[in-house]
Amino acid sequence: MVGRVSKSPVILWFRDDLRLSDHEALTAALKDDAPILAIYVLDEATPGVRPLGGASRWWLHHALVSLSKDLKARGGRLDILRGPQESLITQLATAANASAIHWSRRISQPERDIDAALKSKLKEAGIQAVSHDGLLLHRPWDLTTKTGGPFRVYTPFWRALQGQVAIPQPLPAPKAIPAADWPKGAPARIDLDDLGLLPTKPDWAGGLRDEWQPGEAGAKARLEAFLEGPVRTYADERDRPDKPSTSKLSPHLRFGEISPRQVWHAAKHAAARRPEQDKSLGKFLSEVAWREFAYHLLFHNPELARKNYNPRFDAFPWKHPRPQDVVAWQRGQTGYPIVDAGLRELWTTGFMHNRVRMIVASFLIKHMMVDWRTGEDWFWDTLCDADPANNAASWQWVAGSGADAAPYFRIFNPILQGEKFDPNGDYVRRFVPELARMPKSDIHAPWQAPPQMLIAAGVKLGDTYPEPIVDHPKARERALAAFAELNGTAVSA
């Protein structure tokens, strides 16, 4: 049992770092040998702070349950507050006569502004506020091009990250965390269940519960399982949604249940033990670095989720589709099996394979001519790993408006993409079961199948499975014409 300590308490403010190991802010807070007020604040009131989507709220609930249990096992306690961060933290620090407050550094501009204002207020009250690293492998402002500017292209960024950033070894989790009494005059605490993070009517989270184990233990188990198995084929099969070849660590990284330093050094250690897997492990780390690049872009472009990185796209002639067509895309009813499988995977599990994310994004943007922000909003609401940097940067990459972007005239053919990356149709069959009896030769374009084949497979187009909502060749021509209009030149691809 942890003994009581008479010193003024130290506040540890958990944000997107819901873990105890490799936690610089926690380690620093414990150095004062003072009792800890460990808190989490759900802020859906401060202007500019983007509320979490439904899938992220579900994940957050379970991540906080896990964190609370881990703290309790070490003598600590997690207290939850709800409301504007700046005022609640100021009230708590003053009421507790806190000696210091520690938190992990955030990158999004609204949160950075809150932190800066808080530091100023707390300094006036004689309370030290300290920011610590932990979200990323590097601080976004530490890496610059040779001319001193931000990176716009991934490859030189990746080279700079490897050559200039020393990745510290992860910190161990503390064995004991002394809890401070809740101070008189502090803001009222709230029970986790009262935050209303879980869906109830209807409860649509059954598929999420089947798929995920949120929390630090789940993150570690996921990493260990990946490094012991699927990583062997990662370099060659990471684009195959029909195979379990990816780590699925992204939701755990999003909520900080595992740090990128832990992932980095675990992969490096695995490479040292199994040099024959060096190619796959190196490719995996380069994909981890895409997350770093996305935050580099967000730091230098705070409105990445709302404004085109390339302002030339502000004049792009987006169409105004029928609402039912956008709903058909959201629900996986487009008539293109690989697109529909991806969107149903998302709806069912709160996740989508990265290759398929590119396919469905390209379809919305280029086949349907819908503004990329519509898709970014949908992913924000339905992805467990909805990340303020990755989500926005990825949608802009597909749209052609982002940094190091795929050119707009690169238009994925959903039939060929399905045949290449789901060659046997197993991914489609899993998430589009009405096509389960279709042979692999026609499963990615059922409208082209002979009538007798459709009858044998029990597929009635327009009834059991929709007809395509757009014609691929015509949609491609329309998209190229729109880009030509924007560009002022003819485009061929």
C-alpha positions, 0 to 999 in steps of 0.5 A: 500500500502506498503511504500518504505524502504531505507535500503539495500534489502534482497534477498529471494531465492525461490527454492522447497518452493513455498509458503508464510506460514510456510516459515522460510526463508521468516520470517527471511528475513522480520525481517530486515524490509528491502525491499525484492528481491524475486527471482526464478532461473531456472538452467538447465546449472550447471553440476550435477543439474538434469533438471526437467521432462516434467510434473514437468516443467508444474507444476512449471509454474503454481506454480510460477504463483500462488506464484507470485499472492500471493506475489503481493497481499501482496505488493511483487514481484517475479522476475525470472532468468535463468542460473547458480545459483551460478553466477546469485545469486552472480551478483544480491547480488553484484549489489543490495548491499544486506544486506543478502540472505535467502533460504531454505536448500536443501538436494541433493548433487549438490545443497548443493555444490552450496549453500556452494560455494555461502556462501563462495563467499558472505561472502567475499563480506560481504553479509550474506547467511543463510540457513533455514529449511523447506523441511523436518520435520527434518535435515537428519544428526540429526537422527542416529542409536544407533551406530551413523550411518545412518538408513537403515531400515524404522521402527527404523527410524520412531520410532526415528523420533517420539521420537527425533524430536520436530515438530515446529508449522507452521509459519503464512504467512506475511501480507505484503512483501515490494518489492525492486526495481530491481538493476542496473547491476543485471542479466536480468530478464525473463518473466515466459512464456519465460522459456518455461515450458509448452508443446505446440506442442503437448499440452499433459497437458489437463489431468493435467489441469483437475486433479490439482490446483498447488499452495499454495491455491490448496495444502491447499484445497487438505489437508483440503478435505483429512482430512474431508473425505478420511482419514476416510478409509485411513488405510484400503483403501489406497492400492485401486486405484479404491477409492479416499482414498489417499491425493494426496499431493505429488506434492504439497510437492514436490514443497513446496506449503505446508510444511510437518510441516503443514501436520503433525500438521493438521493431529495431530489436526484432530486426536485430534478432531476425535479420532476414526480416529486415526488409519488412521491418524497415518498410514497417518503420517507414510507414510509422514515419508517415504518421510523423510526416502527417504531424509535421504537415499539421504543425505547419498547416493548422487547418489541414482538415479544412483547407486545401494544402495546395490552394490551387484546389480551392477552385476545383469544380466539385459536384453536388451529388444527390444525398442518397449517393453519398449515403450509398458510399457511406453504407457500402452500396456503390455497386463496386465490391472492393469499395463496398467491402471497405466501407462495410469493414469501417462501419462494422469494425471502426477500421479500414485497411490502408490500401482500401482507404485509398480506393474508397477515397479515390472513388468518392473524390474522383468517381463521384466528384465529392469534396474530400472534406466530406470523406474526411468527416465520415472517417473522423466519425467512424474510424477508431483511429481517427487522427487529426493529422493522418486523417486530413493528410491522407484525404488530401493526398488522395485528392491531389491537394496535399503535400507529396500528393498523388496527382489528381489524374491518378484515378484508381480503377476499383475493378483492377484494384480489387483484382490485384489486391484481393485476387481471390475475393476473400476480403469482399466475401467477408464484408459483402456476404451477398456476393459470397458465392461469386467466383473470383473471376467476376466478383469484382465486377458482378454486373459484367458476369453472365446472367447464369453465373449471377443466378447460380451465385444467388445475386440479383443486381439492383435487388440483392446487390446494387448496380454501380452508381457510376460508370467507371469510364465515364466517371474517369473522363469527367474527373480528368476534364475537371482537373483540366479545367482547374489546370488550364491544360489537357490531361492524359493518363 
